[in-house]
Amino acid sequence: MKFTSFAGSRFLSALAVLGLAVAASTMPASVQAEDGSRLAVKYPYASLRAEAVTEVARDTVRITLAAEVSDSAQAAVAAVLTEKVDSVMKQARGREGIKTYSGNYQVWPMNDEDGRISNWRGRAEIILESTDFEAVSRLASEVSDRMPITNLAFSVAPRERARHEAELLQEAAAAFRERAEALTKAFGYESYSIREIQLGGAGAAYQPERRMMAMAADAAVSVPLEGGTERISLSVQGTIFLHSSKE
């Protein structure tokens, strides 16, 4: 079995048979009758699994900008944070292809050894999200004097992910059918029918790659971004009944 690893490649791995039930009298299966009752059947059955995998370029970047302020007065901290957020939002608003929205906003007290409030600290975030890496990097550089980058997260856009998963489903299903047919013939049976099917991978939770990053001091310099690739997989696992002409 040959695998390729470069970005954009797609490959299949039809995994080995997981198990085959023995004599029907000792390992009975069951099916649902029309009246809803369960009926024992004499067919032996086998469990199979096939998987389709592809590597996709991460086409979306989510940049977190943050400002931190410290002062003896709570109102002063809030005022400075609000000013920075308003300034950056005004500069970012309307940039084509870039989503801009507020992140976390917190102001909290700092206590001394006696438990009394000694000063106040605050942190505010703005999120930039885009598929245009160059444009969003340039914008982040322009506002880095007020709110530098504290985090980068790369991912595959939901619509693009759904498109690839739909393709993978077709490939994994085809691989499952091929494996089922091969197993049926290998054990001397003439045909098979599907008992149950389960899907895995599609819609499963994933964590985008995260990076910490310090922005260049020169606001005119944008930092090149490279999202890398992400592996997307979809598996088909199921059980088949094996049939012979003697049944």
N, C-alpha and C positions, 0 to 999 in steps of 0.2 A: 504494500500500500504506500503510495507516494504522497507526500504533503509538500505544498509550497507555502512560503512564509511572507512573501512580499505584499505590500499594501494593495488592497483591492482584489486579492486572490480569493477564490472560493473553493472549498474542498469538502468532501463528504467522508464520514467514517461510519460504516455500517458495522456496529459492534457485534461481538460473538453472541450466540444464543445463550440466554441466561439459564434456561431450564426446560426440561421436557417431562411432562407427567407420564408416569408409567401406567400399569394396568388400570383400565377404567373402573374396575370393580373396587380398587383400593384408593384411587384418586378421582372420584366422580366430580364432574363439573355440573353446572346447572344453568338453565335458561328460564326466562320468564314466559309463562303461558299467556294466552289471550285473556284469561280471567284474573291475571295478576299473580297466580301461584307460581312457585318455583318447581321445575321439573328436573329430575336427574337425567343426564345424558351420558352416553357411553363413549363419546369422542375423547381421545387423548388431546392434550393441548400443549402449546409451547409459548414461551415468553420471548419476545424479541425487542431490540432497541436499535434505532438508527438515528444518526445525528448529522445535521448540515451546519457548517461553520463558514464564516466569512470575516475578513478583516476590512473595516471601514474607516476612512479618515474622519477624525473628529472635526466637524465643521463649525462648531459653535464654541465661543469662549465667553465665560462669565467672569468679569473682573470686579473685585470688591475694592472700593476706595474707602479710606477711613481717616478720620481726624480725631485726635485725642487732646483734651484740654484739662488743665488743672488750675484751680484758683481758690482763694479763701472764701469766696461767696458763691453760693449755688446759682444765683441769678446771673452772675458774670459768666460762669461756665456755660449755662444754657444759651446766653446771648451770643457768645463766640461760636458755639457749635451751630446755632441757627444761621448765623451770618455766613459761615463757611458752606453749609449745605445749600442755602439759597443761592450763593454765588456760583457754585459748581453746577447746580441744577439749571440755572439760567443759561450757562455756557454750553451745557450738554443738550439742553432741550432743542428738539428740531433737527438734530443731526440725522441725516438719512441713513437708514439701515442699522441704527443703534437704539436699543431699548434702554431707557434710563428710569430707574425707580429707587425709592428709599429703602435702606436696609435697617439694621438695628439702630436704636437711639437710646442711650442710657446716661443718666446722671446719678452718681452715688457718693455718699460721704466716706471720708477716710478718718479713722479714729486714732487718737494718740494712746499712750500707755495707760492713761486713766480712763479710757473709754469715751472721752469727749471728742466731738467733731473737730478735727484740726484743719481740714480743707476739703474741697470737693473736686471730683474728677468726672469727666464725661467723655463719651465716645459716640460718634455718629458715622453711619455708613451710607454709601451710595453704590448701587449696582449698575454696571454697564454690561449689556449682553448683545452680542452681534456675531454674524457669520463673516463680516468683513474685518479680518484681523488687523490689517494695516490701518484702517480708519479708526477703530476703537483704541488701538495702541497709541495713535497720534493724539486722540482726545484725552486719554489717560495721562499722557505726558504734559499736555497743556495745563491740566489742573493739579499736577503733582505738588505744586508749591503749597496748596491748601489741603488737599486730600490725596496722599500717596497711595499706591497700590499695596494692599496687604495680602491679597490672595488671588490666584488664578484657578479656574476650573474649566477644563475642556470636556466636551461631550458631543454626542451625535444628536442632531436635531430630531425631535419626535417624529416628524413626518418622514424623514429619511430612514429612521430606524424602522418604522412600520413598513415601509416599502421593502426593505431588505428582509424583514421577518416574513413577509408574504412570499417572497421568492424562496426563502429557506424552507418554508413549510412544504412547498411543492417538491423541493429536492429531497427533503427528509422522508416525505410520504412515498416518493418513488423508490428510495433506497430501502424502506421498510417492506414494500411490496416485493422487491427483488429478493430480499433476504427471506421473506416468507415463502416465496415460490421455490427458492433453492432448498430450503429446509424440508419442504413438503416432498420434493422429489428425492432428496438424500435419504429420507427415512421410509421410502417406498409407498407414500400416500399419493393419491391422485389429485386432490384439491384441498383447499383450506377455506375457512370462513373466519371472519374477525369476531372475536368474543368481546374485546374492549380495546379502546385506544386512549392514551393519555399524552398530552403535550407538555413539554418542558422548555424553558428558555424564553419563549415569547412572553413579554410582559413581566419578566422577572426583574426584581430590583437590581440596580447596578450603581456603582459609585464612579462618578467622573473623576478623571485624574486631577489632583489638586497640587498647586505649587505655591510656595511663598516667594515673593519677589520684591526687590527694592528698585524704585524708579530712578532713572538717571537724573542727575542734578540739573542738567540743561533741559529746560522745558521744551526746547525746539527739537530734541532728539526723541524719536519714538523707538521703543524696544521691539525688535522682531519677535513674532510669536509663532510657535510651531506646535500644533495640537497633537501630532502623532496619530496613531491608529487605535481602534478598539475592536476587540473580537466580539462578534455577535453570533450566538448559536441558537439552534432550535432542535429539539429532539422529539422523536415519536417513539413511544414505548407502548407495547400492547401485547395482547394474548390472542392466539389464533387456535381454532379447532382444526384438527387434521382428519380428513375424510378418505375413505377407500371405497371401492366399488362393491365390497362385500357387505357394507352396512345397509 
